[in-house]
Amino acid sequence: MQKIILFFLAFAFAFIRPRAVSSATFYPICQLQGTGNTTPYAGEQVQTEGMVTADFDNQSERGFFIQVENCDDNGDTSNGIFVYLNEMANVVSVGDWVTVSGLAEEDFGLTRINTTPLGVGVVSSGNALPLAVDFAPPFDNAQAKTYFERHESMRVYAADTVVVGPTSARGYAYVIRAGLGIARVFQGDPAGTGEIIPISSDGVYQIEPDAQVGDQVFNVVGVLNYTSGEFGIMLTSFPTLIRPSLVVAHESALLPHSRAELQTTVHQTNQQTAPFSLATLNLHNLFDPIDDPATDDSIPTPGEYQTHLKKLALTIHELGEPLFIAVQEAENNSVLQALANRPELEATYAYLWQDSVDRRGIDVALLYQANRVNVIGWELRQGCTTLVDGLGPDGNGDVTLPANALTCDTDGDGENDGNRLFSRPPLVAHVQVCEGSCASGGALRDLWVIAVHFKSKSEDNDFQAYTLPRRMAQAQFVAGVYAEIVGSEPGAEVIAAGDFNDYPDSQPLQILAGAGFVDQVVRVPQASAFTYNFEGVSQIIDHILVSPGVLDNASQGLIPTIFHLNADYPVSWEGDDSTARRATDHDPVVLRVGELTEAVWLPIVARP
């Protein structure tokens, strides 16, 4: 009989969820959150209570959010917290009032309670939820960080928003509150960029269809989560997306209204006044479907590869098929040849390419129309640096504990005392541009083209720009190459083009300006001056720089054009081969070089 009683007691204990254990100290949620970025009770066994506002306990998040309305009178503390269960289990429902006991901790910046289903007790169900906070972060970046932290894990809403960053590969879209008086957020805005609100796709609902810049999104309601270094609203109500029709409205005396008109304009200009046009185009990981065991390459399916090629070819056609195209992120010569062979292209392109030491296997190259270009000579130019930053082809990949192998000689004494500066060395080409077909003779124009792809900012954070010294050294190296050219050929016409991975006012670009280069992309009207969109911030990181030798020809004009085909559109469009939009993640830039026949010409900014 005693054994039977013990058996039933054990059975009951296993299936009746206990209330929070008494050994844990009780703290209100707001006290657990504290006034700083981390909980003051990390590592302690704690107990708290609150209303379940969002339930993901039976999903990959393995937990749920709880909140207490008016937890305290301190606006510096959050009233919500995430409860992590360590397993998928159907424990609670939205509207439950629960007690929770577990370990208070920080999970990569998210304050949470780490527990198990046994640490959760449901007191009541069907309760009204706390009111959602009208979420309106300030412009100032530092103030915005504090604002987000104060609302971590709380219910928030924004009734009317405008998309400023398209749906990303992570499923995030970036919006601002409507009524701010702006339609786009720009890098370098002196007021800041803190007003951007990320919306995650991990919630109960998602924005559908995937958002593009300019969309309006209504009824944004959810909980403010923090994961992978970024806040984001996990939607708990279905939002409404309205997509306004695209309106072409840009400041330009030469704005074409269609691609055909643009092409006519370009052809007329080339025939009458402009010797050539040059573009920069990031190909966005143009890999073939064959695995290269020597690199960390991505491997698309054959269908994905063909779609990528077609979209890139459509893009080049939209650009008017420039005479030169400085490209970045090409895996090898076979992808370049496959791109040149696409039927969407009318021009016949050849290319200059040499395999680099990039670990992913992405290289720079120069496409050119062989019938109008004579190549005098070209090479990849590698530098050597004493930087110990963990970056570059000889770095250990750890910017916090950096080490770089000694692979090159900086001072010519025969001893290796430095590491290679570039993973993707600049391609330097000396060419002649023919006025017509090179086969028919005619006037020639001597030109130098430097195609670049500087180090990205992928290792940087809000506190440390780890990658900046290397980009500065790369800029100094390119400035040195330019000095060599003009030293041996005074007045040489030199153009440096590519993905510089930095802004017009950045130190690397200022180094190049100090060497004599003049950035043409900054001439584009401010409202359309961007080539990339990072988490809702429109910015210029692709540049075309010209030397005084180009500018000194008084009979020629320079017309920069940014084609906004990519940065404003969601990643999911990369699979749609019916359009050139979102062929890559960068907007291409074209520089047309020709005589001015009008008193005032403004840069072209074309948008489909």
N, C-alpha and C positions, 0 to 999 in steps of 0.2 A: 504493500500500500504506500509506503514512504517513497519508493522508487517512482510510483505512478504520479504522486503529487509533485515530486521534483521534475519529472518529465514535463508535466503541464505548465509548471512555472517557467521552465526554460523555453517552452514553446511560446508562451505569452510574451515573454521578454523579447523574443526574436521578432515578433510581428507587431508589437505595440510600440509606436515611436515615442521615446521618452522626451520630456522637456529638457531644456539645457541643463547640463550638469552643474551642481552647486560649487564645484571646485574652481570654476572660472569666475573672474571678477566682472561685474556688470558695468558697462559703459554705454551711454547713449551713442548713437551712430555719429553724431556731430563731434563728440569728444574723441571717438576713435579716429575720425578723419583729421582732426586737429587743424591748426591754422597754416601749416606749412605744406610742402609737397609730399611729405611722407607721414605715416602714422607715428605718433610718439610711443605706441605700444607694440611695435614690431617685435615678434618673438614671444609675446605673452599669450596665455590662455585667457580669452575674453568671452563675455556673454553680452548679447544685445537683443533688440527686438525691433520689428518694423513691418511695414506693409509690402507685400510682394508686388512690384510694379512691372516687372518683365520676367518671364519664365523661360529659361533655356536649359532646364535641368536634364532634359532627355535629349539634348543635342550636343554638338561638339564642344560647346562652351562649358558644359557640365556644371551649371550653376544658375543663379538667379539674382536679381537686384531687389533690394529692399530699401524703403525710405520711410522717414518719420516727418510728417508735416510740422513746421515750426519747432524743430528740434531744440533750437536755442535762438537767442536774439543776435547772434554773431554772424554777420554776412560773410565772414572769412572762412567759415566751415561749411562743408557739404553735409546735406541731410540724407545722403544715400550711400550705399556700399554694396559691393558685389560679394556674394557668398559662393565659394567654390566647393563642390561636393566630391571631387576626385573620381567620380564615376557618373555614367549616365543612369539616371533613376528618376522616376516620376514621383517626386516628393511633394511639390507644392503647386499651387495654381495662382494666377494673377488675382489679387483681391484678398488673399490669405493674410491674416496677421500671424506672424511667426516669432518664435524665440530661436536664437541661434547661439551655439557655443562652439568655439574653435580657436585656431591660432591666428592672431592678427599678423599680417605680413604685407610686404610690397612685392608684387609680381611684375617686375620690369616697369615700375612706375605706377601700377594700379594698386591702390589700397584695397585689400580684400580680407575676408575671413576664410581660412582654410579648414574645412570640416568634412564630415561624412553625413550620409542621410540620418544616422543615429543622433547627430548633433543638432537636428532641426525638429522643432515642435510646433505644430499648427494649433493656434489658440482659437481662431475663428475664420470663417470664410465669407465670401460675397461682399466684402467691405468696399466702400467707395475709395477710389485712388486719390492720393494727394494731388493737388492742382499742379499742372506742369508749369515750369518757369518760362516766361517769355524770354527766349534766348537771343541776346543781342550783344555779342562781344565788341569791345572797343577797337578802334583802329590801331592804337599804340601796341606794338608787339609785346612788350614786357607786361603791360596791363592786361592784354588779352590772355597771356599764359596764366596769370593769376586768376582771371575770370573763369577760364576753363577748369582750373583745378578746384575752384570753389563750388563748381557744379558737377564734379565727377560723380558718376553713378546716379544722378538725379533725373527725374522726368523733366524734359524740356520740350518747347515747341517754338516753331516759327511759322506764322500763318502764310507769309508770302515771301518767296525767295527767288533769286536769279542765279542761274548756273554760271560760274566763272572758271570752272575747271571740269573737263569732261570725265566721264566714268573711266577709271584707270584699270590697270591690270589687276589690282587688288580689289576692285569693285567699289572704290570710293568715288563719289562725286563731290564737288566743292561749290558751295553756294554762298551768297551774301544776302542780307536782308534787303528786300525791295524798299525803295524810298530813300536810299543813302545818297542818291544823286550821282551814282557811278554805274557803268555797265560792265566794267572790267577792272581787275586789280593788277597794278603794274609793280614790278620790282623797282625799288628805289623811290617809291612814293614817300615823301617826307612825313606823311601822317602815319605811315605804317601799313602793314598788311594783316593785322590781327583780326579784322572783321570777317575773315573767311571761316565758314562753318563746314567741316567735313561730314559727309553722310555715308555711313557704311552700308554694305550690302549684306551684312551678317544678321540683320534684324529679322523680325517676323515678316516684314514686308520690304520690298525694294523699289527703287525708282524704275519705272518701266515706261517706255523703252529706255535703253542706256542714254544718259544725258549728254548733250553737247552744249557748248558755251552759247549763252543767249536764251536757253530754255527757261521757262518759269516753272517753279515747283511750289505747289500750295499744300497746306496741311502737313507740315513736317512735324511729327510728334514721335518721341522715343526717349530712350535713356542714353545718357552720355557715357560712353565706354572709353577706355584707354587701352590700346593694344599695339604692339610693334612700334612703340615710340610715337604714336599719334592718337589724338582724340577723334572720336567719330560718333555720330548719333546712330544708334541701332533702332530702326523704325518699329514702332508698335501699332501704328495706324497706316492705312494705305494712302500714299501721297498722290496728288494729281499733277501731271506734267502737261504743260501747254508749250508747243513748239511754234514760235512765231515764224512767219515766212522770212527767208533770207532777203535782206535788202542791201544792194550794193550802193554804198555811200561813203566815198573816200575823198580825201583832199588831193586831187591831182588834175592838172590840165590835160593829161594824156590818158586818163582812165579809160580803158576799153570796156565795152559792155558785153563782150563775148570773147571766147577763145579765138574765133575766126577773125574778129576785128583786131585782137591783140596780135595775131600772127601776121595780118596784113600790115599793121603798123611796124612790126619788127622788120618784115621783109623790105618795106619801103625805106626804112631807116638804114638798113644794111646796104641796100643798093645805092642810096644817094649819099649817105653821110657817115655811117658807123662801120668801122672795120670789123668789129667783132662783139660778141656778148659772152659773158662768163658767169657761171652759176656755182653755188655750193649746195650740195645735197647730201645729207646724212642718210645712208641706205637702211639704217636701223636693222642691224644684224642680218645682213644678206648672206645666209648660210645655205649650202647645198644639202641634199638629203644623205650625203655620205659622211660617215663618222671619220674624223681625222684624229687618230690616237695620240698625236703629238700635241694637241691643243684641247682646251676645255670648250669645244664648240657646241652650239645648239644643233639639233638635228630635226629639221622640219620634215613633214611628210612630203612626198612628191607633189601632191595637190597644193599644199600650203606654199611650197617653193614656187610653183608656177603662178599662183595667185599673187605672191609677192613681186615676182618679176613683171607680171602684167601691170600691176598698179604703179610700179616704179616707171615703167615705160610710158604709161598714160600721163604720169606726172611730168616726165621730161618733155612729152609732146605738148602738155599744157604750158610749159615754160617757153615755148617757141623753139625748142630744140637748140639750145645755145651752142656756140662754137666750142667752148670749153666747159667741162663740168668737173669741179673738184669734189670727189666723193669720199665718204668715210664709211667704215664698217662693212667692207667687202671682204669675204673670206679668202678668195683666191682668184686666179685668172679665169677659171671656168665660169664663175658666176658673172664676172664682168663681160665675158664673151656672150654668155646666154642673154644678158641684158641688152647688149649691143645688137643681138640678132632678133630682138622682138619685132613682130610685124607692125606694132603700133608706132614704131619710129620710121620717119621718112628719111632722115639723115643717116649716113653710114659713119659709125663711130669706131675709132680705134682707141687704144688705152695704153697708159704707162702704169705699170704695177710691179712691185717687188715684194716678196713675202717678208713680213716683219717678225719681231720677237714677241708680239702681243700674246699673252697666255690664252686668250679666247680665240685668237686667230683672226682678228678683224684689222684690216689694213686701210691705208689711204691709197688713192689712185687718181689718175687724171684721164677722163674721157675727152676725146677731141675728134673733130671732123677731119679725117685724113686728107681729103681733097683740098682743104684750104689751109692746112698747117704743115709746115716743115719742122721736124724736131731736130734741133742742132745738137742737143745733149741733155741728159737728165740723170739724176741719182737720188737715192735716199740719203739724208744727212743725219747721222747719229751724233749725239753729244755725250760728254762724260762729266759727271758731277760728283762732288764730295758730300752731297746731302745724305744724311742717314735718317730716312723717314719710313722705311719699310715698304716704299712704293717703287714703281718702275719694274722693269723685267728682272732686276736682280734683288728686289726687296723680298722680305719674308711675309709680306701681306699684313703685318701687325703694326698699326700706327701707334699703339700705346707702348709696345716693347719693340721698337723698330730695329731692324738689322738689314744691311745691304751688303751683298757679296762684292768683293773688289774684282772688277772684270775689265777695267780700262785704265789708261794712263792720262792723268789730267795735265801734267807738266812736262811730258816728253822725256823723262829721265829713264824710261824703260821699265819702271816699276808700276804695277797696277795699284793705284791709290784712290780709285773712284768707281762709280757704277754707271751703267748706261742710263742716259737721261730720258729717253723716249721708249715707251712700249710700241708706239706707232710713229716712227721717225718721219719728219716732213719730207715730202717729195719736191725736189727743186728741178724745174724744167726750163730750159732755154729754147725758145721756139721762134719761128717766123710765121706771121699771119699774112696770107696772100689776099690781095684785094678781091680777086675772083678765084678761079681754080688755079691751084699751084702748077698744074700741068700746062696752063696757057701762059705762064709768065705773069708779068705785071708787077705792080708795086708790092714791096714786102715791108712788113712792120716787125721790128725786133721787140720781143717781149719775154719777160721772165715771169713764171708762175710758181708760187710756193703753196702747195696743198698741205694743210695741217689738220691735226686732231689732237688737241691738248688733253692733259689728264683731267678726268672728270672729278666731281666733288663727292663721289659716293661714300668716302670714308669720313667726311666732315660731319659735325654735329652743331648744335646751337652754341656750343661753348668753345670749340676749337676748329679752326680751318686747317686741318692737317695737310691738305693737298695743295694749298696756296703756294708754299715755297717752290714746289716742283713746277707748277705752272709759270711762276715768275722766272725760274731758270730756263724753262722752255722758251718763253718770250724773249729772254736775253739772247738765247742761242739763235732764234730766228732773226732777231735784230742784227746779230753778228753776221749771219749769212747775207742779209741785205747789205750790210756795210761792205762785205767782200765784193758783191756784185757792182755796186756803184763806185767802189774804189778802183776797180779795173775798167769800168764802163760808166764814166760820169754821165749823169742824166738818164740812166737806164730806166725803162718803164718796167716796174715790178708790181705784181699784184699778189698778195697773200690772202688766201681764201680757205674757209673751212669751219669746223666746229672747234671754237676756242674754249668752250665750256666756261666762259666768264663774261661779265657785263662790260659795256662800253667804258664805264668809269672805274673799272677794276684795276688793280696794280699791274697785272700782265698786259692789259690793253694799253695802259698808260706808258709802259716800257716801250711798246711798239710805236706809240704815238711820238715818244721822245726820240726814237730812231729816225722818224721822218714819215712814217705811214699815216695816212688819213683814212679814217673809217667812213665808208660810204653808207652803211646801213643806218647810221644815226640821222641821216638826212630825211628818212621817211617820217611823215607826220606822226606825232606822239600817239595819237589815238590808235594807230595801226602798227606801231613799232614794237614787234615781238616776233620771235622765231620759235619759241618753246613755251610750254605751259607746265609749270611744276607745282602740283597741289594747289591749283587755282591762281597762281601768280604768273602773269604773262611777262616774258623777259626776252632780251636779246642775248643769245650766246653764240650765234653763227654770224660771222662777219666777212666782209670783203674790204680789204685794206689796199690802198693804192699809194704809190710813191709820188713824190713831186714831179718825177719825170712824166708820169701820166697826166698830172694836173697842169704841167707847164705848157702843154700843147694848147695854145689859145683857141685853136679852131675846133676843139672837140668838147663835147659835153658828156657828163656821166649821169646815167639815169638808173638809180637803184630801185629794185622792185622786190617786195616780199609777197610771195604767193601763199595765202592762208588756206592751204589745202589740208593740213594735218593736225596742228596743235589744238584746234578747237573741237576735235571730234573724238568719240569714244574708241577705246582700244578694240572693241568688238567689230568695228568697221574694217579692221585690217583683213578680215576674211571675205569682204565683199569685192569681187573683181569687176564689178560693173561700174565702178567709180574710181577716180584717182584719189579721192579723199581718204585720208589716213593710210597712205602707203608707207608712211614712216611717222616718227614722233616729232620731227623737226619740220618747220616750214622752210622751203627752199628760198634762196635769195639769188636774184639775177642782177648783174650789172651790165648795162648796155653802154657801149662806148661809141659816140658819134658826134658830129658837129651839131651845134645848136642853130636852128633856123628861126627861133622865136626869141623875144626879149626875155621872157620869164618861163622857165620850165620847172615843174615840180616833180618829185619822185612819184612813180607809179606804185600804187598798192592795189593789187588785184585780188579779188575774192570770188569764188564760184557762186 
